[in-house]
Amino acid sequence: MTARNVTHAAELAGVAYRTLCRWLTQDQFRAALAQAESNAVDTAARRLAGLGAEAIDVISLVLLTAQSENVALRAAQAVLDNLLKLREQHALEKRLAALEAQVYGR
């Protein structure tokens, strides 16, 4: 999953390029790879979420103590951009949950 391409992935796995290409045509292998990739993304998301409070503290500190107007503006823009993204994500999650409730009767 950390390889740049299939050739590199085969080298890292210690298998022939053709073997990996053959495995990639197998549904079971592709499903296992997709699950491993999903797990890696979930792990990264949890790690990022754990850093969220500290990141917000840093942006807040920079915003409140910046000596440069440009730095303060960039910090403020980061806060607003992320706030808008968070609100949009939250709204989409609510809409999706409502649609799932309608479709699946939850």
C-alpha positions, 0 to 999 in steps of 0.5 A: 500500500505504500508502493509507488506502483505495481512494480514497486509493490511486487518488489516490496512484497517479494513476488514477481511482477506477473504474480502480483498482476495475476493476484490483482485480477482475483476478486478475493485479493482485490477485496482484501487489498481494499479492506487493508487500504480502508483500514489504513485510511481509518487509522490515519483519520483517527491519528489526525482526529487525535491531533485536532485539538492541538492544531486548533490551539496552534491556529488560535494562538497564531491568530491571537498573537501574530505580529504580522497581519498576513499571518493573522489573516492566513490563520483566520482563513484557515479557521473559516475554511475548516469551519465551512468544510466541517459544516458542509460535512455535517450537513451531508452526513445528516442528509445521508442518514435521513435518506438511509432511514427512508430507504432502509426504514431505520 
